[in-house]
Amino acid sequence: MSRRSGLLAGLLLVAVWVLAGAGIAGITLLTGVVGWLARRVLAGDVAVTGLGDRAVRRR
């Protein structure tokens, strides 16, 4: 199922690129990535609290 979803997403992105241009396709891609990440966070697959610890430089 994951391959089919990826294939469909890729085909839709190319269709948007062809019909609306590269700028709109980029916005579409960015929106999709943000939505995917939000879904992963809400499902508990990604711990947002752990991201802050990684950003702090340890000496």
Secondary structure by P-SEA (a helix, b strand, c coil): caaaaaaaaaaaaaaaaacccaaaaaaaaaaaaaaaaaaaaaaccccaaaaaaaacccc
